Amino acid sequence: MARTSDRDILIRQLKKLSGGKNNDFVSNQRLREELKWDAQRYRAIHSALRQEGRIIGRRGWHGGSVALASLTQADRLTVFISYSH
């Protein structure tokens, strides 16, 4: 059985806490506490997901907050159109 990646675990927990809504922010502190991760592990995964555009963050008191990006790279439609006369 394949192990679920930390990235997938964070995304799944964020979806759960935000009710599955994009752009519904959850505090970083609450998310990290729910995951039961230390700060270093959380920051590493959080940073990677932000760089990939899968989550967005905003600054605020108590460490800021995070939300699912509205369209992740995996959700975007890729289309190739070939046309010839």
N, C-alpha and C positions, 0 to 999 in steps of 0.2 A: 504494500500500500504506500502510495506516495505521500510524503510529508507536505503539509500545507506551508507555503512560504510565509515569512513574517509580513511581507507586503500584503498578501491576501488576507491574513489575519487582521491587520490594521484596517484595511478597507472594509472588511465584513463588519468589524466592530463599529466603525464610523457609520456605516449604513444603518446598523441597528440603533445606535444612539440618536441619529438624525431622522429616524423614521423613513429612511430610504430616499429622502428628498435632497436633491442637489442644492447647493448654496445654503443649506440649513446648518449653521455653524455650531460646533461643539467645542468646549474649552479643551485645550491641550492637556491640562491637568486632569480633567475628568476622563478623557480618553486613555491617557497613560495609566491612571488608577484602575480603570476597568480592565485594561490589558494585563495589569500586574507586571509591567516592565520597568526596568531601571531607566533613568534619564538618558544614559548613553545609548542604549539599544533603541529607545523611542526616537531620539533625535536622528540617529543614523537612518532608520527606515522612513521617518517623516521627511527628511531632506531628500532622499532618493525619490520618493513619490511626488514631492513638489517639483523636482527637476524634470520628472517625466510628464508633468502636467496632469497627474491623476487626482491630486488634491490641491486646494488653495488655502492659504492662511491669511490671517489678519492679526494685526497687533492689538493688544488690549491689556487690561490689568490681569494679573495672575497668569501670565505666560501666553496670552493670546488664544486664538481659536483656529479651528480647521474645519473645512467642509469638502465634500466631494466636488470635483470640478464638473461643470455642466456637461461637457462631452469629453470623455477620456479618449486618448489616442485609439484605444481598442474599439470604442463605440463609433468613431467617425467612419463615415462611408467613403470608401475608396472606389473610384470609378475610372475605368479606362474606356474611352470611346474611340472607335476606329471608323472612319468614314472614307469611302472612296466613290468616285463617280463611275 
